[in-house]
């Protein structure tokens, strides 16, 4: 268990300052930008979509709209024509059931995204793009909201919640309860400086307060746990002739997990991630477009271990890292419908400590994007990945059958991941989104790729997930999502093979224009086979149930009451694994107000 300082660390103060700058100024990286090529490629899709959206917003002088529910007709309508490639939030209600946040109890972590600090390591593709936070203040009152402050166009949303949680430490033997306050402010603002220059901010920022057990907060001191949600971005958009340039800074402060299957509270820590970059999209001619992006990122965990000489995991040493990436995409679209091209780039990786290995990550591949009418979007990508890591600087330990760093006792945990693996492998990714009609939408994504891991150099995953959203009757929304993942760590003493699958189901019914009911269920099964000497083998099932009631007090305000129940059953593991079973009950009262 790691110790927490009574005062915020340097990095926490930096995060507070950055969050303040975002609030005073004036919009998400997906899984592991620079490491996962299919996710990096989506950045350029988002950049192209952003260029079109910025042009439309500039012409209209308003913020971009969102999807609104037309209660009289019983269907969802968009305020503008949706851009192809924009990912949908239709399945978000179902996926919230097992959302892998520190208090959720959910264990549906994706092995391929556990090393990504810019987003939550869930099984599904992020529903939002690079320049948007992962939280929307009011999913039931979406639409065009507009507050003008002089020349600045602003949308504000505020959330205040109170949660009772009877097992915040997720323990099967000594559960601890608490009441947690969560305050969160959504800001979506822009300032049209000139006809071709636009400054914008999109953020969700707030804090948690633990009333009874502040020592069990994931980071901070429990009295003040800062949250800057992934995707919070300040961006300056410039149009210089045929070149569209975006200078951006993204900041997130959130809980993260130290391995793929965090079942206990002491496996969770806080992390600050900051991404600064400049991206350019050059329309060479009517057929060809060149996009480039340079990004400098650093991640700084927000706690340290008591004794880094013997602690199995010292967060500040293991997970603090810096990356510098440059990636490009050259696309060809002679008819302005389908798009084909090549994409690739290189990333330099450095860690603060010596547990994980520095290296160089590169990829090169081709992609094809095909809109089929106005209802279907298909993206195909495939290519080659090469990861080259530094060899571990080892002195060796003759008392162990594997190398050790320095003069370490044979019974002590290693001070490196002891993984000297490199990667040379193919990748591919397929994404298909389909709006069958005004009532039915679906999406399918599957592929294979390698990405960074936290306890080995990298992890390679074959994955598939599917989502279906149906308006079955007036006022309803039924969402079903499923996932499967087969992943293998590259090597080292903590290496594991992971096989997991699950399903999420959610149904909501709008009783009237003011009352909405929702209920859902999640099932997930995880099987783990140990490869390394220090890895543990473990299998577990998880069931999760939820029930929500939302009442619209006014066109700008609603109040919600929710209940969550989680059951985690460890079916196989080390030692007395039955003691690792746990249950968790959560009752959440929240209010959303949109200015």
N, C-alpha and C positions, 0 to 999 in steps of 0.2 A: 504494500500500500504506500503510495507516495504522500509526502508531506506537503502542506500548502502554506505559503507565507501569509502572515496576517495583513500584509500590504500588497497591492497589485504589483506585479513585476513590470519591468521596463516595457516589455512588449504589450502588456495590457494598457499601459498609459499611452503608448503609441496608437493602439487601436481606438481608445477613447478620443484621442486627438483627431485621428482620421475620420471617425464617425462624426465628430463635431464639424469638421471641414465639409463633409458631405451634406450635413443638415444646413449649413450656412451657405454652401454653394448651390449650385443648381445641378444610363439612363442611367451570364453565369458560366464561369467556365463549366463546361460539361466535364464528364469524367476524364480527369488527367490530361488536360491539354498538353501536347508535346510528347506524351507517352502512348496514348491510344489513338491511332490514326483515324479510325472511323469517327471518333468524337472530335478530334481536331478538325476534320473535314466539315463537321457541322458548324464550326465557327464561321467558316466562309459562307455557308448558306445563310447564317444569321446576319452576317455583314451585308450580303446582297439584299436580304429582306429589309434590313435596317435602312439601307440607302433609299429604297422605294418608300418605306414608311415615313422617313424624314422628309422626303420630297412632298408627299401627300399632306403631312402635317404642316409643312411650311406654307403650302398653297391655301390650306383651310384655316390656318391660324389657331388650331385647337389641338388638344391631345388626341392620340389615337384612341378609338373606341374599343369596346370589348363585346363579348357575347351577352345578350340580354334575353330573358325569358318572357315570352309573350303568353300571359296566362290565358287570355281569351281564346287563342288558337291552339294553345298547348304545345308550341314548338319553340325552339331557340332560334333567334335571328341575330345576324351580325350587323354592326353599324356600317361596316365597309366590306368590300370584297376581300376575303381572306387571301393572303399571299401564299402561294404554294411553298411548302417547306416549313411553314409555321406550325410548331407542334401544339397539339390540342390538350386542354385541361379536362377533357370529358371524363377521364378515368381517375382523376385525382381523389374524388371522394372515397372510392374503393381503396386506393393505396394509402390513404391517411390512416386506415385501421392499423397497419403494421409499420407506420413510418418509423425509421430507425433513429429516433432522437433519444437523448439520454434518459428521459423520463417515460418513454412510451412503453417499455417492456418488450418492444418488438425486437426480434433477432433475425429479421429477413435482410441480412447484410449481403451485398454482392461482393464476392471475392475479387472480382476484377476492378472494383472501384474503391476498395478499402484504403488504398494508398492515396486517394484523392481528397484533399482538404478543402476544395473549392465547392463541394456539394455534399449532400447527404448520400451515404453509401447504400442507397436502396437498390432493389432489383430492377427497377424500371428506368427507362430513359427519362431524363429531366423533362417536365412538361413546359418549361420556359426556356428561352434562349439565353445567349451569353450575356445580354445587357438587361436582364430583368431579375429581380429577386425571386426566391422560391416561395414567397408568401404573398397572398393577396388578402387585404384586410376584410373583404366581404364577398364571398363567392355567390351570395344570393342576390346582391344588388349591383352586379357588374353593369357597366355601361359608361356613357360619357358623363364625367363629372368635371367641372371646370370652375376654378377660382382664380380670378386675375388679381395679382398684386403688382400694380403698375404695368410694366412691360412683361412681367413674368407670368407664365401660365402654369398653374399649380393644381395638383390633385392630392388631397390629404386623406388618409384613413387612419383611425386609431383603434387599437384593440386593448382591452383590459380584461384579464382573466384571473380567476382564483381556482386553484385545484387542490383537492384533497387526494393524497396518494398514500395508500396503506403499506407500501413496500418500496420506498424510493431506492433502497440499496439492492433490490432484487435478490433477496436472500431467502433460502429455504429453511434456515435455522434461526435467524435473528432479524426478522424484518423490522424496519424502522419507518414510521409514518411521518408525514409532514403536510403542511399547508404551504403552497407555493403561489406567489403572486407573479404574474407575467404582464408586463406593459410593452406594447409594440406600436411604433409609429411608421406608417407607410407614407412615403413621399414620391410623387411622380411629377416632376416639374421641368420646364424648359424655358429658355430665354433666347428669342430670335435676335441675336446681336445685329446682324446684317442679313441681307437676302440670302447669303451663302454660308453664314457662320451661325452655328447654333450650340448653345450650352445646355446640358440637360443633366438631371440626376434622377435615379431610380433607386430607392433604398427601403429597407425595413429594418429599423433599429430600435432597441429597447433593452430591458433588463428583467431578470428574475430575482425574487427575494424568497429565501427559505426561512420560515418563521421558527421552526423547532430544531432542525438539524443542519445549520449552515455548513458544518464540516463535511457533509455529504454532498455538497454541491460539486459539480464536475470541475469547476475552476472558480477563481475569485475567492471571496471569503464567505459566500452564501448570502451576505447582506446586499451585495451588489454583484450580480452575474451578468456581464455585458453580452448582448446578442446583436451582432450585425449579420443579417442573414446573407447567405451566398447569393451572388448576383448584384449586390448593392454597388452601384457604379456611378461615377461622375464621368461624363464624356463630352468632348468638344468636337463637333462635326464641322468639317470645312469642305467646301466644294471649290476646286481650282481647275477650271476648264473641265476636261473629261475625267479628272481624278477626284474621287470621293475619299476624304481622309478622316479617320476617327482617332483621336487621342483620348485614352481612357485610363482610369484608375479604379480598380475593384478591390473591395475590402470585405472580409468576412471574419467574424469571431463566433465560434460555435463549438459544441462538443464533437469529439472524434473518438474512434476506437483504435486500440492498439493491435487488434488482430481481427480475423474474419468473423468471429463468433463470440462477441462480448456478452457473456451471461451474467457477469458480476460487475458491481459498481466500480471496483478498483481497476477495471480495464478500460475506463473512460477518462479522457482528459480533454482540456480545452486547447484550442489552437487558433492562432491568428494567421490568416493567409492574406497576402496583399499582392495584387497583380497590376503592374504598370506597363502600358504598351502603346504602340501606334500601329494602326492598320490602314492600308490604302487599297482602294478598288479602282482600277484604271480601265475604263472602257476604250480599248485600243481602237476598235472600229465597231461596226454594227454586229460583227460575228464573234470577235475575240475580246476576252476580259482577263486581266491579270490582277490577282489579289495577293497582297503580302501582309504579314503580321510579325512584328517583333514584340516579345513579352519578357519582362523581367519579373520573376515571382520569388517571394520568400515566405516560408512557413515557420512560425515560432510557437511551439507549445507553451502553455501558460502555467506549468508546474514543473518541479524538479524532484528527483528522488532523494531519500535521506542519505544513502550511501552508494554513490555510483560505482564503487569498486566491487560490490557484491550484489547489487540489485539486478534482478533479471532484466527489467526494462527501465531505463532511465529516459524519460520522455524528451527532455531537453537535448540529450545526446543522440537519441535514436531517430527522432522525427523532425528536428529542426533542419531545414534544407533550403537551398537556393537553386533556381533554374533560370537559364537564359535560353530562349527559343526563337528561332526564326523559321517560319513556314510560309509556303506559297501555294497558290492554286491558279492554274492556267486553264480557262474554260472556253469552249467553242459552242456557240448556239446560233446557227445560221437562220433559224426560223423564229427565234425568241420563244420557243416552246421547250423542246428538249435541250439538255445541256450535257456535254461530254468534256472530259478534261483530265489533266494529271495534277497530282498534289503530292507534297512531300516536305521534308524539312529536317532540322537537326536541333537537338536540345543538349545543353551542357548541364550536368547535375552535380551538385556538391551538397554534402551533409555537414552539419555542425560538428558532430562527433564521429567516432570511429566504428560504431556498431554496424551501420550500413555503408555501402561502398559507393564512392563517386563514379561517374561514368558518362558516356556519350550515347544518346539515343537518337536513332535516325529511322526514317521510313520514306518509301517512295511507292506510289501506286496510281491507279486510274479510278475515275468515278464516272457515273452516268446518272443523270436525273431526268425523270420522265413524268411530267404531269399528263394524266389521262383524262381529258376533258377538264371540268372544274371540280371533279369529285375525288380524284385519286392522285396520290403522289408516291412515286417510287424512286428510291435512291439506292444505287449499287456502288460498292467500293471494294477494291481488292488490291493487294500489293505485297510488299516485302518490308519486314522490320529487322533492324540490326541494333542490338544493345551490347555495348562494350563497357565492362566495368573494370575498375582498377583492382589489381590483385591485393588481397589483404596482407598488410604488413605484420607477419607473424614471427614470434620468437620460438614458438612451439612449447609443448609441455609433454615430456616423455611419459607422464603417468596417465595420459589419456590417448585413446586411439584416433583422436582428431586434434588438429592444431588449436592452440590457445594463445591469447594475447598476454604477454608479460608473465610475471610470476604469480599465477593464480592457483589457488588450491584446487585439487582435482574434483572436489565436490561442489565447487562454486559454479555459477552459471557463466557462460561465455560472455566476453565483452565485445564480441563481434558476432555477426550472423553466420560467420564461417562458411559463406557461400562465394565461391569463385566462378560461378556460372556466367556465361555470356549467351546471347540469343541471336539466332539467325533463322527466321521462320516467316511463313506467309501469314497474311491476315485477310479477312474479308468481312463485310458487313452489308446487310440488306435491311432497308426500312420501307414499309408499305403502309400508307395511311389512306383510308377510304371513307368518304362521307356517302354512304349508300343512298340516303335520302335525308329529309329534314329531321327524321326521327332516329336514324341508325347510323352510327359511325364506328369504325374499328381501326386497329393498327396492329402491325406485326413487325417485329424486328428480330433478327438472328444473325449470328456471326461467330467469328473466332479472332481473338487478338490477345496480345500480351501487354501488360501494364505494370507499373511499379507496385511493389509489395512493401509492407512495413517490417516483416520478419525474414525476408529473403530478398534477393536482388529484384526478382520480378515474378509475376504469376501469369499463366496462360489459361485462358478460359474459352470454352465453347458454350454458347448461351442462346436462349430463345425466350421471348416474352410476347404475349398477345393481350390485347384489350378490346373489349366490346362495350359500347354504350348504346342503350335503347330507351327511347321514350315510348313505353308500352301503352300508356293511357294518359289522358289529360292530367297534367301536373306531376307526372312520374319521371324518374330517371333511374334506370337499372344499369349498373356497371359491373363487369366481370373482367378480371385480369388474372393471368397465370404466368409463371416463370419456371425455367429450368436452367441450371448451370452446372457444368462439370469443369473444375479448375484444378490446376496443379502448380504448386510453388516450384521455383527453379532449383532449390537445394538448400543446404545449410542445416544447422542443428534444430531449427524450428519448422522445417518444411512439412507441409501437409497436403494431402489430396482432399478435395472438397467435392461433394455431390449434393445438390440441394434443389428442391422444387417446392412449389406452393401455389395457392390460389387465393384471390381476394374477391369478395362479393359484397356489393352494396346496393341497396334500393332506397330511394327517397320518394316521398309523395308530398306534393304541395296541396294541403287541404283547402287553402284559400290563398288570396293574395298576401296574407299576413302570416300564415302558419305553415311551416315545413317540418316533416318528420323524416328521419333517416335511421337505417339500421344496417349492420354489416357483419361479416364474418371473415376471418383470415385463418388459413391453415398453412403451415410450413414444416417441411421435414429436412433435416440437415444431417449428413453423414460425413465423418471426417476420419481419414486414415493417416496415422502418423508416419512420416518418412524420416525426419531428423531425430537425433537422440534425445532432444529436449522437447520435442513436440508431443502433444497429448492427443490420444484418439478419443473422440466423443461423438455421440449421436444424440439428437434431441428432436422432439416434436413441439410445435407451438400452436395453440389455439387462441384466437383473439375475437372478442365480441364488442360491438359498440352500439349505442343508441343515442340519438340526438334529437332535440326539439328546438326549433328556431322560430322566434316570433318577431315580426317586423313592427317596431314601434312607430316608425315614420319612414318616409322615402329615403332617409339618410341613416337610419339607425336600426339595429336589430339586437336582440338578446338571445343567447343560446344556453341550453343546459345539456350536458353530455355525460355519458357513463361509458367506461372502458373496463373490460375484464380480460386478463391474460392468464393463460395456463402454460407453463413451460415444463415439459416432461423429458428429463435426461434419461435416455434408454440405454446408453452404454458410455463408459468413460473410465478414467483412472480413479483408484481409491473407492471410497464410498460415494458413488456418483448419485445415489438416491437423495443425498443431502443437498444436491444442487437443484432439485426440483423447486419451483417457486410459483406462487400465484400473486397477482397484483390487481387491485381495484383502484380505479380513478374516477372521481367525480369532478367535472369541470363546469364552472359558470363563467360565461364570457359575454362581453358587450362590444359590438363593432359600431363605430360612427364614422361616416364618410362626409367630409366637409363639402 
